[in-house]
Amino acid sequence: MMLLVRLCTALALCLMMTTPATAESPMRVLVMGDSFMTSNSSAKKSLPHVLSGLLRTKVKSRAVAGARHLYALPISGGLGMNISKQYRPGKWDYVVMNGGGNDLWMGCGCGKCTRQMEKLISSDGRKGAIPNTIARARRDGAKVIYVGYLRSPGRGSPIEACKPLGDKLEARIAKLAALDSGITFVSLADMVPFGDASFHALDMIHPSPKGSAAAARRVLSIIRPNPS
């Protein structure tokens, strides 16, 4: 009997030493936002597609073209036109999001947008639709990466007049990120060299595949600052 017990014990120890360790759980990433995130999706060259390839993990994208942070219609809002409604509770490692451009461009024509801006995010970065949406993801334990917009290369973009407001919006988001180590603002303001239209699609608003890939690499540098 003792011999049988010793044999069983030896076999168990052997199995423990030879059984490979459990594989690390894949990273869980959710992408939210507007057409900046959905651009080049048909060719599988959007920011979420590129990021998925770089991370070698599935990236769930719920971004919708034309989506806004300030969107009141309930049905289409629930289908993703309201960026906050794109969020799904879960054990996300990272939530990568953007937005605000459509609110300022379509919401007030990049003109007298003080009220619209305050609804999006206050001057100290603490209040508004954007902080509220980010807070939901943070409460679930996710780190949040907020991605800014490309700037015009000076080649006739129809949203050229939005630049001052865009800069103001992103400065406020950067203030919010400074309040919480779990939030990172990724600026793309310096990505496009003057006169270089290759980062933009033909409409000079949305990113080209090159622009989407370049933005994805900046997001990757936050998730994996020291890639092996």
Residue frames as a rotation matrix with the C-alpha (Angstrom) as fourth column:
MET 1
0.567 0.824 0.000 0.00
0.824 -0.567 0.000 0.00
0.000 0.000 -1.000 0.00
MET 2
0.469 -0.489 -0.736 2.79
0.130 -0.786 0.605 2.42
-0.874 -0.379 -0.305 0.92
LEU 3
-0.596 -0.713 0.370 4.52
0.439 0.096 0.893 1.60
-0.672 0.695 0.256 -2.35
LEU 4
-0.091 0.666 0.740 1.34
0.984 -0.056 0.172 2.51
0.156 0.743 -0.650 -4.28
VAL 5
0.795 0.381 -0.471 1.05
0.505 -0.847 0.167 5.85
-0.336 -0.370 -0.866 -2.43
ARG 6
0.018 -0.892 -0.451 4.68
0.092 -0.448 0.889 6.68
-0.996 -0.058 0.074 -3.19
LEU 7
-0.620 -0.209 0.757 4.20
0.719 0.234 0.654 5.83
-0.314 0.949 0.005 -6.86
CYS 8
0.359 0.852 0.380 1.10
0.919 -0.395 0.017 8.07
0.164 0.343 -0.925 -7.09
THR 9
0.707 -0.157 -0.690 2.92
0.257 -0.852 0.457 10.93
-0.659 -0.500 -0.562 -5.37
ALA 10
-0.381 -0.924 0.002 5.90
0.237 -0.095 0.967 10.61
-0.894 0.369 0.255 -7.69
LEU 11
-0.389 0.315 0.866 3.60
0.921 0.145 0.361 10.56
-0.012 0.938 -0.346 -10.74
ALA 12
0.696 0.711 -0.105 1.79
0.715 -0.699 0.013 13.70
-0.064 -0.084 -0.994 -9.56
LEU 13
0.373 -0.652 -0.660 5.06
0.066 -0.691 0.720 15.56
-0.926 -0.312 -0.214 -9.03
CYS 14
-0.596 -0.609 0.524 6.24
0.511 0.215 0.832 14.51
-0.619 0.764 0.183 -12.47
LEU 15
0.033 0.715 0.698 3.06
0.986 -0.139 0.096 15.79
0.166 0.685 -0.710 -14.09
MET 16
0.789 0.256 -0.558 3.36
0.435 -0.874 0.215 19.10
-0.433 -0.413 -0.801 -12.25
MET 17
-0.033 -0.912 -0.409 6.89
0.025 -0.409 0.912 19.58
-0.999 0.020 0.037 -13.55
THR 18
-0.779 -0.357 0.516 6.11
0.451 0.253 0.856 18.62
-0.436 0.899 -0.036 -17.15
THR 19
0.211 0.916 0.341 2.68
0.964 -0.136 -0.230 20.23
-0.165 0.377 -0.911 -17.65
PRO 20
-0.582 -0.463 0.669 3.13
0.622 -0.783 -0.002 23.60
0.525 0.414 0.744 -19.41
ALA 21
-0.797 0.264 -0.543 2.03
0.289 -0.623 -0.727 26.72
-0.530 -0.736 0.420 -17.58
THR 22
0.215 0.953 0.212 -1.43
0.807 -0.051 -0.588 28.03
-0.549 0.298 -0.781 -18.37
ALA 23
-0.388 -0.350 0.853 -1.32
0.845 -0.503 0.179 30.39
0.367 0.790 0.491 -21.34
GLU 24
-0.838 0.039 -0.545 -1.67
0.260 -0.850 -0.459 34.04
-0.481 -0.526 0.702 -20.50
SER 25
0.158 0.980 0.123 -5.17
0.720 -0.029 -0.693 35.37
-0.676 0.198 -0.710 -21.11
PRO 26
-0.306 -0.268 0.913 -5.43
0.894 -0.410 0.179 37.46
0.326 0.872 0.365 -24.29
MET 27
-0.905 -0.048 -0.423 -5.61
0.210 -0.914 -0.346 41.19
-0.370 -0.402 0.837 -23.88
ARG 28
-0.013 0.965 0.262 -9.13
0.985 0.057 -0.161 42.62
-0.170 0.256 -0.952 -24.10
VAL 29
-0.862 -0.335 -0.381 -9.39
0.244 -0.932 0.268 45.88
-0.445 0.139 0.885 -26.02
LEU 30
0.209 0.952 0.225 -12.50
0.884 -0.085 -0.460 47.89
-0.419 0.295 -0.859 -26.88
VAL 31
-0.893 -0.430 0.133 -12.50
0.440 -0.771 0.460 50.71
-0.095 0.469 0.878 -29.44
MET 32
0.208 0.956 -0.208 -15.14
0.851 -0.282 -0.444 53.46
-0.483 -0.085 -0.872 -29.38
GLY 33
-0.495 -0.390 -0.777 -15.62
0.135 -0.917 0.374 56.63
-0.858 0.081 0.507 -31.36
ASP 34
0.475 0.675 -0.565 -16.45
-0.349 -0.445 -0.825 58.10
-0.808 0.589 0.024 -34.74
SER 35
0.999 0.039 0.001 -15.37
-0.013 0.365 -0.931 57.77
-0.036 0.930 0.365 -38.37
PHE 36
0.252 -0.968 0.007 -11.73
-0.949 -0.249 -0.194 58.32
0.190 0.042 -0.981 -37.48
MET 37
-0.324 -0.328 0.887 -11.86
-0.638 0.768 0.051 54.81
-0.699 -0.550 -0.458 -36.01
THR 38
0.410 0.593 0.693 -13.98
0.099 0.726 -0.681 53.29
-0.907 0.348 0.239 -38.80
SER 39
0.586 -0.214 -0.781 -12.02
-0.765 -0.465 -0.446 54.75
-0.268 0.859 -0.436 -41.75
ASN 40
-0.252 -0.696 -0.672 -10.48
-0.909 0.409 -0.082 52.07
0.332 0.590 -0.736 -44.00
SER 41
-0.157 0.268 0.950 -12.51
-0.670 0.679 -0.302 49.29
-0.726 -0.684 0.073 -42.36
SER 42
0.817 0.559 -0.142 -13.60
-0.472 0.505 -0.722 47.78
-0.332 0.657 0.677 -45.68
ALA 43
0.478 -0.741 -0.472 -9.95
-0.419 0.280 -0.864 47.12
0.772 0.611 -0.176 -46.51
LYS 44
0.858 -0.094 -0.504 -9.30
0.462 0.570 0.679 45.95
0.224 -0.816 0.533 -42.93
LYS 45
-0.232 -0.953 0.193 -6.83
0.763 -0.301 -0.572 48.80
0.604 0.014 0.797 -42.52
SER 46
0.603 0.498 0.624 -8.68
-0.042 -0.761 0.648 50.86
0.797 -0.416 -0.438 -39.91
LEU 47
-0.154 -0.655 0.740 -7.06
-0.831 -0.319 -0.455 51.78
0.534 -0.685 -0.495 -36.62
PRO 48
0.390 0.315 0.865 -8.76
-0.805 0.573 0.154 48.85
-0.447 -0.756 0.477 -34.79
HIS 49
0.994 -0.041 -0.105 -7.69
-0.026 0.823 -0.568 46.40
0.110 0.567 0.816 -37.54
VAL 50
0.293 -0.955 0.055 -4.08
-0.197 -0.117 -0.974 47.58
0.936 0.274 -0.222 -37.46
LEU 51
-0.085 -0.294 0.952 -3.98
-0.968 -0.203 -0.149 47.64
0.237 -0.934 -0.268 -33.65
SER 52
0.782 0.440 0.440 -5.34
-0.529 0.843 0.097 44.09
-0.329 -0.308 0.893 -33.54
GLY 53
0.837 -0.508 -0.204 -2.53
0.166 0.591 -0.789 42.92
0.522 0.627 0.579 -35.80
LEU 54
0.014 -0.880 0.475 0.12
-0.445 -0.431 -0.785 44.74
0.895 -0.201 -0.398 -33.80
LEU 55
-0.101 0.026 0.995 -1.14
-0.994 0.042 -0.102 43.35
-0.044 -0.999 0.022 -30.49
ARG 56
-0.732 -0.089 -0.675 -1.89
-0.314 0.924 0.218 39.92
0.604 0.372 -0.705 -31.93
THR 57
-0.800 0.588 -0.118 -5.22
0.412 0.397 -0.820 39.88
-0.435 -0.705 -0.560 -30.16
LYS 58
-0.214 0.816 0.537 -8.83
0.881 -0.076 0.468 40.50
0.423 0.573 -0.702 -31.12
VAL 59
-0.960 -0.012 -0.280 -9.87
0.130 -0.904 -0.406 44.14
-0.249 -0.426 0.870 -30.82
LYS 60
-0.166 0.976 0.139 -13.58
0.968 0.188 -0.165 44.79
-0.187 0.107 -0.977 -30.45
SER 61
-0.990 -0.141 -0.013 -14.67
0.135 -0.963 0.232 47.95
-0.046 0.228 0.973 -32.25
ARG 62
-0.092 0.994 -0.066 -18.05
0.931 0.062 -0.360 49.57
-0.354 -0.094 -0.931 -31.67
ALA 63
-0.644 -0.233 -0.729 -17.14
0.061 -0.965 0.255 52.86
-0.763 0.120 0.636 -33.34
VAL 64
0.203 0.787 0.582 -19.73
0.871 0.127 -0.475 54.35
-0.448 0.603 -0.660 -35.72
ALA 65
-0.713 -0.429 0.555 -19.18
0.667 -0.658 0.349 56.92
0.215 0.619 0.755 -38.46
GLY 66
-0.260 0.589 0.765 -20.80
0.058 -0.781 0.622 60.23
0.964 0.206 0.169 -37.58
ALA 67
0.293 0.397 -0.870 -21.05
0.830 0.347 0.437 59.41
0.475 -0.850 -0.228 -33.87
ARG 68
-0.048 -0.245 0.968 -21.08
-0.240 -0.938 -0.249 62.19
0.970 -0.244 -0.013 -31.30
HIS 69
-0.880 -0.202 -0.430 -20.72
0.381 0.242 -0.892 62.51
0.285 -0.949 -0.136 -27.56
LEU 70
-0.670 0.690 -0.273 -23.76
-0.247 -0.554 -0.795 64.81
-0.700 -0.465 0.542 -27.48
TYR 71
-0.818 0.425 -0.387 -26.50
-0.292 0.273 0.917 62.89
0.495 0.863 -0.100 -29.24
ALA 72
-0.638 0.605 0.476 -30.08
-0.699 -0.195 -0.688 62.90
-0.324 -0.772 0.547 -27.99
LEU 73
0.143 0.778 -0.611 -32.06
-0.909 0.348 0.230 60.59
0.392 0.522 0.757 -30.30
PRO 74
0.197 -0.060 0.979 -32.66
-0.817 0.542 0.198 57.36
-0.542 -0.838 0.058 -28.34
ILE 75
0.882 0.223 0.415 -32.90
-0.032 0.907 -0.420 54.65
-0.471 0.357 0.807 -31.01
SER 76
0.755 -0.650 0.087 -30.01
0.147 0.039 -0.988 55.63
0.639 0.759 0.125 -33.29
GLY 77
0.253 -0.656 0.712 -28.12
-0.875 -0.468 -0.121 56.75
0.413 -0.592 -0.692 -30.20
GLY 78
0.477 0.014 0.879 -28.49
-0.616 0.718 0.322 53.29
-0.627 -0.696 0.351 -28.74
LEU 79
0.938 -0.133 0.320 -27.16
0.313 0.723 -0.616 51.86
-0.150 0.678 0.720 -31.99
GLY 80
0.171 -0.984 -0.048 -23.91
0.940 0.149 0.306 53.74
-0.294 -0.098 0.951 -31.53
MET 81
0.227 -0.079 0.971 -24.48
0.565 -0.801 -0.198 57.28
0.793 0.593 -0.138 -32.79
ASN 82
0.781 -0.079 0.620 -24.08
-0.532 -0.604 0.593 58.31
0.328 -0.793 -0.514 -29.16
ILE 83
-0.057 -0.926 -0.373 -20.50
-0.450 0.357 -0.818 57.40
0.891 0.121 -0.437 -28.27
SER 84
-0.499 -0.122 0.858 -21.34
-0.866 0.121 -0.486 56.71
-0.045 -0.985 -0.167 -24.63
LYS 85
0.515 0.790 0.331 -23.85
-0.733 0.607 -0.307 54.05
-0.444 -0.084 0.892 -25.78
GLN 86
0.440 -0.447 -0.779 -21.07
-0.566 0.535 -0.627 52.22
0.697 0.717 -0.017 -27.62
TYR 87
-0.526 -0.724 0.446 -19.59
-0.793 0.228 -0.565 51.13
0.307 -0.651 -0.694 -24.31
ARG 88
0.538 0.602 -0.590 -20.29
-0.256 0.783 0.566 47.64
0.803 -0.154 0.576 -23.04
PRO 89
0.475 -0.367 0.800 -19.36
-0.869 -0.049 0.493 46.74
-0.142 -0.929 -0.342 -19.45
GLY 90
0.903 -0.220 -0.369 -16.69
0.099 0.942 -0.319 44.08
0.418 0.252 0.873 -19.26
LYS 91
0.661 -0.741 -0.118 -13.23
0.277 0.095 0.956 43.16
-0.697 -0.665 0.268 -18.07
TRP 92
0.877 -0.331 0.348 -11.48
0.257 -0.290 -0.922 45.35
0.406 0.898 -0.169 -20.63
ASP 93
0.114 -0.914 -0.389 -7.76
0.952 -0.011 0.305 45.90
-0.283 -0.405 0.869 -20.29
TYR 94
-0.836 -0.372 -0.403 -7.90
0.227 -0.903 0.364 48.99
-0.499 0.212 0.840 -22.50
VAL 95
0.426 0.869 0.252 -10.64
0.755 -0.187 -0.629 51.14
-0.499 0.458 -0.736 -23.95
VAL 96
-0.757 -0.653 0.018 -9.38
0.509 -0.572 0.644 53.18
-0.410 0.497 0.765 -26.89
MET 97
0.281 0.950 0.133 -11.71
0.887 -0.204 -0.414 56.03
-0.366 0.234 -0.900 -27.83
ASN 98
-0.902 -0.420 0.104 -12.00
0.430 -0.845 0.317 59.34
-0.046 0.330 0.943 -29.61
GLY 99
0.020 0.964 0.266 -14.73
0.958 -0.094 0.269 61.82
0.285 0.249 -0.926 -30.44
GLY 100
0.009 0.089 -0.996 -15.82
0.551 -0.832 -0.070 65.41
-0.835 -0.548 -0.057 -30.18
GLY 101
-0.895 -0.437 -0.093 -15.05
0.151 -0.492 0.858 66.48
-0.420 0.753 0.506 -33.74
ASN 102
-0.579 0.749 0.321 -18.57
0.608 0.134 0.782 65.83
0.543 0.648 -0.534 -35.00
ASP 103
0.196 0.648 -0.736 -20.05
0.959 -0.285 0.005 67.65
-0.207 -0.706 -0.677 -32.01
LEU 104
-0.161 -0.352 -0.922 -18.10
0.263 -0.916 0.304 70.78
-0.951 -0.193 0.240 -32.86
TRP 105
-0.968 -0.247 -0.043 -18.32
0.013 -0.224 0.975 70.56
-0.250 0.943 0.220 -36.66
MET 106
-0.600 0.797 0.073 -21.92
0.415 0.232 0.880 69.40
0.684 0.558 -0.470 -37.12
GLY 107
-0.047 0.616 -0.786 -23.21
0.999 0.047 -0.023 70.63
0.023 -0.786 -0.617 -33.77
CYS 108
0.561 0.237 -0.793 -22.20
0.404 -0.915 0.012 74.27
-0.723 -0.327 -0.609 -34.05
GLY 109
0.897 -0.137 0.419 -20.26
0.385 -0.219 -0.896 74.62
0.215 0.966 -0.144 -37.30
CYS 110
-0.029 -0.957 -0.290 -17.02
0.995 0.000 -0.099 75.28
0.094 -0.291 0.952 -35.41
GLY 111
-0.062 0.090 0.994 -18.41
0.243 -0.965 0.102 78.76
0.968 0.248 0.038 -34.76
LYS 112
-0.207 0.087 0.974 -19.91
-0.832 -0.539 -0.129 79.93
0.514 -0.838 0.184 -31.48
CYS 113
0.190 0.186 -0.964 -19.31
-0.034 0.983 0.183 76.65
0.981 -0.002 0.194 -29.68
THR 114
-0.584 -0.484 0.651 -18.70
-0.623 -0.247 -0.742 77.74
0.520 -0.839 -0.157 -26.09
ARG 115
0.143 0.738 0.659 -21.83
-0.965 0.253 -0.074 76.04
-0.222 -0.625 0.748 -24.79
GLN 116
0.837 0.146 -0.528 -21.17
-0.366 0.867 -0.340 72.92
0.408 0.477 0.778 -26.86
MET 117
-0.103 -0.973 -0.205 -17.59
-0.218 0.223 -0.950 72.75
0.970 -0.054 -0.235 -25.63
GLU 118
-0.511 -0.059 0.858 -18.66
-0.842 -0.165 -0.513 73.02
0.172 -0.985 0.034 -21.99
LYS 119
0.592 0.773 0.226 -21.12
-0.790 0.613 -0.026 70.17
-0.159 -0.163 0.974 -22.49
LEU 120
0.636 -0.444 -0.630 -18.32
-0.128 0.745 -0.654 68.05
0.761 0.497 0.418 -23.93
ILE 121
0.194 -0.649 -0.736 -15.70
0.916 0.388 -0.100 68.83
0.351 -0.655 0.670 -21.29
SER 122
0.959 0.190 -0.209 -15.19
0.268 -0.847 0.459 71.66
-0.090 -0.496 -0.864 -18.82
SER 123
0.673 -0.721 0.165 -12.10
-0.457 -0.582 -0.672 73.86
0.581 0.377 -0.721 -18.83
ASP 124
0.036 -0.676 0.736 -10.58
-0.981 0.118 0.156 71.90
-0.192 -0.727 -0.659 -15.92
GLY 125
-0.537 -0.277 -0.797 -11.28
-0.625 0.765 0.156 68.56
0.567 0.581 -0.584 -17.61
ARG 126
-0.956 0.048 0.290 -13.46
-0.216 0.555 -0.803 67.25
-0.200 -0.830 -0.520 -14.79
LYS 127
-0.210 0.970 0.121 -17.03
-0.040 0.115 -0.993 67.58
-0.977 -0.214 0.014 -16.08
GLY 128
-0.113 0.292 -0.950 -18.95
-0.930 -0.367 -0.002 66.84
-0.349 0.883 0.313 -19.25
ALA 129
0.815 0.558 -0.156 -19.92
-0.570 0.723 -0.390 64.06
-0.105 0.407 0.907 -21.61
ILE 130
0.337 -0.765 -0.549 -16.33
-0.377 0.425 -0.823 63.01
0.863 0.484 -0.145 -22.35
PRO 131
-0.637 -0.574 0.514 -15.23
-0.695 0.139 -0.706 62.65
0.334 -0.807 -0.487 -18.68
ASN 132
0.102 0.767 0.634 -18.49
-0.878 0.369 -0.304 60.82
-0.467 -0.526 0.711 -17.92
THR 133
0.838 0.197 -0.508 -17.93
-0.474 0.724 -0.501 58.29
0.269 0.661 0.701 -20.69
ILE 134
-0.094 -0.960 -0.262 -14.33
-0.406 0.278 -0.871 57.73
0.909 0.025 -0.416 -19.68
ALA 135
-0.426 -0.052 0.903 -15.37
-0.904 -0.011 -0.427 57.31
0.032 -0.999 -0.042 -16.03
ARG 136
0.674 0.726 0.136 -17.59
-0.723 0.686 -0.078 54.32
-0.149 -0.046 0.988 -16.90
ALA 137
0.644 -0.505 -0.575 -14.66
-0.083 0.701 -0.709 52.44
0.760 0.504 0.410 -18.38
ARG 138
-0.390 -0.844 0.368 -12.39
-0.478 -0.156 -0.865 53.39
0.788 -0.513 -0.342 -15.49
ARG 139
0.028 0.485 0.874 -14.94
-0.992 0.120 -0.035 52.13
-0.122 -0.866 0.484 -12.96
ASP 140
0.946 0.315 -0.082 -14.77
-0.325 0.925 -0.198 48.74
0.014 0.214 0.977 -14.68
GLY 141
0.549 -0.801 0.241 -10.99
0.093 0.344 0.934 48.75
-0.831 -0.490 0.263 -14.24
ALA 142
0.572 -0.327 0.752 -10.00
0.820 0.217 -0.530 49.53
0.010 0.920 0.392 -17.83
LYS 143
-0.371 -0.680 -0.632 -7.21
0.401 -0.731 0.552 51.88
-0.837 -0.049 0.544 -18.77
VAL 144
0.698 0.698 0.161 -8.40
0.500 -0.314 -0.807 54.48
-0.513 0.644 -0.568 -21.25
ILE 145
-0.593 -0.805 0.040 -6.48
0.553 -0.370 0.746 55.80
-0.585 0.464 0.665 -24.24
TYR 146
0.560 0.779 -0.283 -8.12
0.354 -0.534 -0.768 58.87
-0.749 0.330 -0.574 -25.79
VAL 147
-0.325 -0.687 0.649 -6.95
0.862 0.067 0.502 59.55
-0.389 0.723 0.571 -29.35
GLY 148
-0.109 0.205 -0.973 -6.85
-0.099 -0.976 -0.194 63.03
-0.989 0.075 0.126 -30.84
TYR 149
0.821 0.488 0.296 -7.41
0.280 0.109 -0.954 64.00
-0.498 0.866 -0.047 -34.46
LEU 150
-0.143 -0.806 0.575 -5.05
0.974 -0.011 0.227 64.48
-0.177 0.592 0.786 -37.38
ARG 151
0.095 0.108 -0.990 -4.31
0.061 -0.993 -0.103 68.06
-0.994 -0.050 -0.101 -38.33
SER 152
0.948 0.284 0.146 -4.66
0.180 -0.097 -0.979 69.42
-0.263 0.954 -0.143 -41.84
PRO 153
0.043 -0.981 0.188 -1.43
0.868 0.130 0.479 69.48
-0.494 0.142 0.858 -43.87
GLY 154
-0.201 -0.075 -0.977 -2.49
-0.106 -0.990 0.098 72.86
-0.974 0.123 0.191 -45.27
ARG 155
-0.985 -0.142 0.100 -3.92
0.064 0.236 0.970 71.40
-0.161 0.961 -0.224 -48.46
GLY 156
-0.663 0.747 -0.045 -7.49
-0.594 -0.489 0.639 72.71
0.455 0.451 0.768 -48.35
SER 157
-0.826 0.409 -0.389 -9.24
0.537 0.781 -0.319 70.67
0.173 -0.473 -0.864 -45.68
PRO 158
-0.164 0.855 0.492 -12.94
0.205 -0.459 0.865 71.63
0.965 0.243 -0.100 -45.37
ILE 159
0.772 0.427 -0.472 -12.59
0.526 -0.011 0.850 71.65
0.358 -0.904 -0.233 -41.59
GLU 160
-0.238 -0.938 0.252 -9.61
0.635 -0.346 -0.690 74.01
0.735 -0.004 0.678 -41.52
ALA 161
-0.138 0.256 0.957 -11.62
-0.397 -0.899 0.184 76.51
0.907 -0.354 0.226 -39.50
CYS 162
0.831 0.531 -0.165 -12.12
-0.106 0.443 0.890 73.93
0.546 -0.722 0.424 -36.75
LYS 163
0.053 -0.914 -0.401 -8.44
0.431 0.384 -0.817 73.82
0.901 -0.129 0.414 -35.78
PRO 164
-0.576 -0.319 0.753 -8.58
-0.458 -0.637 -0.620 76.37
0.677 -0.702 0.221 -32.92
LEU 165
0.331 0.782 0.528 -11.57
-0.924 0.155 0.351 74.61
0.193 -0.604 0.773 -31.35
GLY 166
0.765 -0.111 -0.634 -9.97
0.016 0.988 -0.154 71.21
0.644 0.108 0.758 -31.90
ASP 167
-0.322 -0.947 0.001 -6.84
0.146 -0.051 -0.988 72.40
0.935 -0.318 0.154 -30.13
LYS 168
-0.397 0.260 0.880 -8.92
-0.823 -0.525 -0.216 73.71
0.406 -0.810 0.422 -27.24
LEU 169
0.704 0.706 -0.069 -10.88
-0.632 0.668 0.393 70.47
0.324 -0.233 0.917 -26.95
GLU 170
0.539 -0.546 -0.641 -7.74
0.303 0.836 -0.457 68.35
0.786 0.052 0.616 -26.89
ALA 171
-0.511 -0.699 0.501 -6.05
-0.227 -0.452 -0.863 70.61
0.829 -0.554 0.072 -24.34
ARG 172
0.037 0.619 0.785 -8.97
-0.982 -0.121 0.142 69.97
0.183 -0.776 0.604 -22.01
ILE 173
0.886 0.252 -0.390 -8.81
-0.233 0.968 0.096 66.22
0.402 0.006 0.916 -22.58
ALA 174
-0.004 -0.967 -0.256 -5.08
0.225 0.248 -0.942 66.34
0.974 -0.061 0.216 -21.79
LYS 175
-0.441 -0.075 0.894 -5.97
-0.745 -0.525 -0.411 68.06
0.500 -0.848 0.175 -18.48
LEU 176
0.629 0.735 0.253 -8.36
-0.768 0.536 0.351 65.22
0.123 -0.415 0.902 -17.69
ALA 177
0.677 -0.431 -0.597 -5.67
0.150 0.875 -0.461 62.64
0.721 0.222 0.657 -18.45
ALA 178
-0.346 -0.875 0.337 -3.28
-0.171 -0.295 -0.940 64.43
0.922 -0.383 -0.048 -16.09
LEU 179
-0.027 0.440 0.898 -5.73
-0.966 -0.243 0.091 63.82
0.258 -0.864 0.432 -13.24
ASP 180
0.693 0.359 0.625 -5.71
-0.501 0.863 0.060 60.02
-0.518 -0.355 0.778 -13.57
SER 181
-0.360 -0.932 -0.040 -2.74
-0.727 0.254 0.638 57.76
-0.585 0.259 -0.769 -14.34
GLY 182
-0.371 0.297 0.880 -5.19
0.351 0.922 -0.163 55.31
-0.860 0.248 -0.447 -15.91
ILE 183
0.792 0.598 0.124 -6.04
0.383 -0.327 -0.864 57.77
-0.476 0.732 -0.488 -18.70
THR 184
-0.394 -0.917 -0.061 -3.66
0.454 -0.252 0.855 58.65
-0.799 0.309 0.515 -21.52
PHE 185
0.722 0.544 -0.427 -4.27
-0.094 -0.534 -0.840 61.26
-0.686 0.647 -0.334 -24.18
VAL 186
-0.165 -0.742 0.650 -2.59
0.709 0.369 0.601 60.44
-0.685 0.560 0.465 -27.49
SER 187
0.366 0.229 -0.902 -2.08
-0.285 -0.895 -0.343 63.56
-0.886 0.382 -0.262 -29.58
LEU 188
0.211 -0.271 0.939 -1.76
0.871 0.488 -0.055 63.28
-0.443 0.830 0.339 -33.35
ALA 189
0.851 0.252 -0.461 -1.24
0.124 -0.949 -0.289 67.02
-0.510 0.189 -0.839 -33.78
ASP 190
0.186 -0.883 -0.431 2.39
-0.712 -0.424 0.560 66.63
-0.677 0.202 -0.707 -34.85
MET 191
0.098 -0.146 0.984 1.92
0.234 0.965 0.120 63.57
-0.967 0.218 0.129 -37.06
VAL 192
0.612 0.278 0.740 1.25
0.755 0.071 -0.652 65.21
-0.234 0.958 -0.166 -40.43
PRO 193
-0.499 -0.823 -0.271 4.09
0.631 -0.560 0.537 67.21
-0.594 0.097 0.799 -42.03
PHE 194
0.119 0.537 -0.835 2.98
-0.219 -0.806 -0.550 70.43
-0.969 0.248 0.022 -43.70
GLY 195
-0.053 -0.050 -0.997 2.10
-0.970 -0.235 0.064 69.81
-0.238 0.971 -0.036 -47.32
ASP 196
-0.939 -0.300 -0.167 1.99
-0.328 0.928 0.176 66.01
0.102 0.220 -0.970 -46.95
ALA 197
-0.093 0.996 -0.012 -1.48
-0.991 -0.091 0.093 64.75
0.092 0.021 0.996 -47.89
SER 198
-0.418 -0.142 -0.897 -0.57
-0.401 0.915 0.041 61.06
0.815 0.377 -0.440 -47.63
PHE 199
-0.996 0.057 -0.075 -1.93
0.092 0.416 -0.905 60.70
-0.020 -0.907 -0.420 -44.09
HIS 200
-0.407 0.893 -0.191 -5.39
-0.471 -0.384 -0.794 61.83
-0.783 -0.233 0.577 -45.23
ALA 201
-0.147 0.514 0.845 -8.09
0.762 0.604 -0.234 60.34
-0.630 0.610 -0.480 -47.42
LEU 202
-0.554 -0.080 0.828 -9.17
0.763 -0.447 0.467 62.26
0.333 0.891 0.308 -50.53
ASP 203
0.509 0.831 0.224 -11.71
0.628 -0.536 0.563 64.25
0.588 -0.146 -0.795 -48.50
MET 204
-0.364 -0.798 0.479 -8.84
0.129 -0.553 -0.823 65.70
0.922 -0.238 0.305 -46.46
ILE 205
0.260 0.486 0.834 -10.79
-0.839 -0.313 0.444 64.97
0.477 -0.816 0.326 -43.28
HIS 206
0.919 0.192 0.343 -10.47
-0.342 0.822 0.455 61.27
-0.195 -0.535 0.822 -42.57
PRO 207
0.026 -0.981 0.193 -7.25
-0.637 0.133 0.760 59.26
-0.771 -0.143 -0.621 -42.33
SER 208
0.294 -0.112 -0.949 -5.83
-0.824 0.473 -0.311 57.27
0.484 0.874 0.047 -45.21
PRO 209
0.860 -0.063 -0.507 -4.64
0.209 0.949 0.238 53.72
0.466 -0.310 0.829 -44.49
LYS 210
-0.178 -0.984 0.020 -1.24
0.492 -0.107 -0.864 55.30
0.852 -0.143 0.503 -43.75
GLY 211
-0.362 0.100 0.927 -2.85
-0.579 -0.803 -0.140 57.70
0.730 -0.587 0.349 -41.28
SER 212
0.722 0.681 0.122 -4.82
-0.551 0.460 0.697 54.95
0.419 -0.570 0.707 -39.54
ALA 213
0.612 -0.559 -0.560 -1.71
0.520 0.817 -0.249 52.79
0.597 -0.139 0.790 -39.23
ALA 214
-0.416 -0.803 0.426 0.39
0.190 -0.535 -0.823 55.65
0.889 -0.261 0.375 -37.88
ALA 215
-0.013 0.502 0.865 -2.25
-0.827 -0.491 0.273 56.43
0.562 -0.712 0.422 -35.24
ALA 216
0.883 0.351 -0.312 -2.48
-0.174 0.861 0.477 52.75
0.436 -0.367 0.821 -34.29
ARG 217
0.141 -0.916 -0.375 1.26
0.589 0.382 -0.712 52.64
0.796 -0.120 0.593 -33.71
ARG 218
-0.511 -0.274 0.815 1.01
-0.388 -0.772 -0.503 55.59
0.767 -0.573 0.289 -31.33
VAL 219
0.521 0.740 0.425 -1.69
-0.777 0.206 0.594 53.75
0.352 -0.641 0.682 -29.39
LEU 220
0.738 -0.311 -0.598 0.52
0.280 0.949 -0.148 50.66
0.613 -0.058 0.788 -29.35
SER 221
-0.273 -0.939 0.211 3.37
0.179 -0.265 -0.947 52.70
0.945 -0.221 0.241 -27.84
ILE 222
-0.162 0.314 0.936 1.15
-0.891 -0.453 -0.003 53.37
0.423 -0.834 0.353 -24.81
ILE 223
0.838 0.542 0.060 0.00
-0.524 0.770 0.364 49.78
0.152 -0.337 0.929 -24.39
ARG 224
0.751 -0.659 0.028 3.47
0.641 0.739 0.205 48.36
-0.155 -0.136 0.978 -24.99
PRO 225
0.902 -0.386 -0.191 6.03
-0.385 -0.922 0.044 51.09
-0.193 0.034 -0.981 -24.36
ASN 226
-0.161 -0.986 0.043 8.91
-0.893 0.164 0.420 48.61
-0.421 0.029 -0.907 -24.48
PRO 227
0.817 0.542 -0.197 7.94
-0.571 0.711 -0.410 45.94
-0.082 0.447 0.891 -27.05
SER 228
0.186 -0.761 0.621 10.15
-0.236 0.579 0.780 42.85
-0.954 -0.292 -0.072 -27.05
